Amino acid sequence: MNAAEIQSLLTAAIPEAEHIAVDGDGGKFNVTIVHPAFATLRPVARQQLVYAPLQTHIGSGAIHAVSMRTLTPEEWRKIKLFG
């Protein structure tokens, strides 16, 4: 499994996301996802939304580790402006 495949899975499963970026290889990936619904979700619920479409691949061992940043559009805007 590669970063492009994971990005495609997440884009299909979470079409309302404003931004999805995936990088990494060797079963270890970093995901950044921006979604307006994150404003009302606690951090664990945000992660669950991202993990759900990846569970089959995590269970099979194709994905070993996922590090993620789950951001609201406002949080993303601030990161882009101020770093």
Secondary structure, DSSP 8 states (H G I E B T S, - for coil): --HHHHHHHHHHH-TT-SEEEEEEETTEEEEEEE-GGGGGS-HHHHHHHHHGGGHHHHHHTS--EEEEEEE-HHHHHHHHHH-
